[in-house]
Every structure is written in structure tokens, then in C-alpha cells.
Amino acid sequence: MNDTMTPNGDDENPTNQPSKQGKPVNVPLLRLITLIGYFGLLILMPVWLIWLNPSEGISIKLSLALFWLPLFIPMRGLLKGTPYTYAWANFLVMIYFMHGLTTLWVIPEDLPYAILELIFATMMFLGGTYYARHKGRELGLKLPKLKDQK
């Protein structure tokens, strides 16, 4: 048995770490899902706010500052694959999730754009959550338990 084989004869693959249930987790796929959602939002928001249906009650500059600029904050960490960034970026993506749900309710003519925003936000949220969890485990990162701190 070579040194990359597990006791049951399977090749060890660091990108497909088994979960607690014993099923392998495709960490690169989780990262890809997150990045598709992220870049989808990064492209959708200015296109929607400038060309598809600009808001009449708010300037384009303010719309971009509120809905596009925040997306640049986690870019570096997301591109580097830092689990910590993937975890905290979920707080940021909730802005887009709430915006999409509100738009569905308030502006029916923006339905297709709101649905796209919700799809991209959901992809980024779910992919980022599970990527941070499994990549963090793969790297041996963990949060200390309160009972261990005493």
C-alpha cells in the first residue's frame, strides 16, 4: 500500500474530505458555487441599477455605493480561498437576499432581476457556508469551545 492510500485502499484526496457521515465533500465545487454567486451579483447589480431599471427615487451613484461597492470588500479573500472570508461574507450577502425579497414584493416589474439576485445570493450563502466549514476542517481550523476556555 502506498503512502497516499487509506486503509480501505482508496486514494486520499485532500479536496474531497469525508464529512461526519462518511460521504466525501467536494470542497472545490463549494468554492466554485460561491464564486459563481459572488460574480453573478457583482455583474448583476450595476447592470440592473444603471441600465435595466434604474431607480427613480435614488441617484445612480448612491445606488451603486449601497449595492455594488460592498461586494468589493470580500473580493481578495474570496479569490484567495480564505475560509474566514467565506464565513463572514455571508453577513454581507444577506443584504442582497433581503433586497431581492423586498423587490419581489414591492416592484413586480423587476421580478426577473430579483429572482436572479436571490439565486446568486443563495449560491453565495450556501456555497460559502459549507466551503468555510469543510475547508476550515481540512486546514485544522476550529473555534474553541467555551468549556475548553475555562
BELZIGI-V258775 format. One record per backbone hydrogen bond with DSSP energy under -0.5 kcal/mol. NH is the residue of the N-H (numbers start at 1). CO is the residue of the C=O. If there is no record, write none. Layout:
BEGIN
NH;CO / NH;CO
END
This chain:
BEGIN
5;2 / 6;10 / 9;6 / 12;4 / 16;13 / 17;25 / 19;23 / 22;19 / 25;17 / 27;15 / 27;25 / 30;26 / 31;27 / 32;28 / 33;29 / 34;30 / 35;31 / 36;32 / 37;33 / 38;34 / 39;35 / 40;36 / 41;37 / 42;38 / 43;39 / 44;40 / 45;41 / 46;42 / 47;43 / 48;44 / 49;45 / 50;46 / 51;46 / 51;47 / 52;47 / 53;48 / 63;59 / 64;60 / 65;61 / 66;62 / 67;63 / 68;64 / 69;64 / 71;68 / 72;69 / 73;70 / 74;70 / 75;72 / 78;74 / 79;75 / 80;76 / 81;77 / 82;77 / 83;81 / 86;82 / 87;83 / 88;84 / 89;85 / 90;87 / 91;88 / 92;88 / 93;89 / 94;90 / 95;92 / 96;92 / 97;93 / 98;94 / 99;95 / 100;96 / 101;97 / 102;98 / 103;99 / 104;100 / 105;101 / 106;102 / 107;103 / 108;106 / 110;107 / 111;108 / 114;110 / 115;111 / 116;112 / 117;113 / 118;114 / 119;115 / 120;116 / 121;117 / 122;118 / 123;119 / 124;120 / 125;121 / 126;122 / 127;123 / 128;124 / 129;125 / 130;126 / 131;127 / 132;128 / 133;129 / 134;130 / 135;131 / 136;132 / 137;133 / 138;134 / 139;135 / 140;137 / 141;136 / 148;145 / 149;145 / 149;146 / 150;146
END
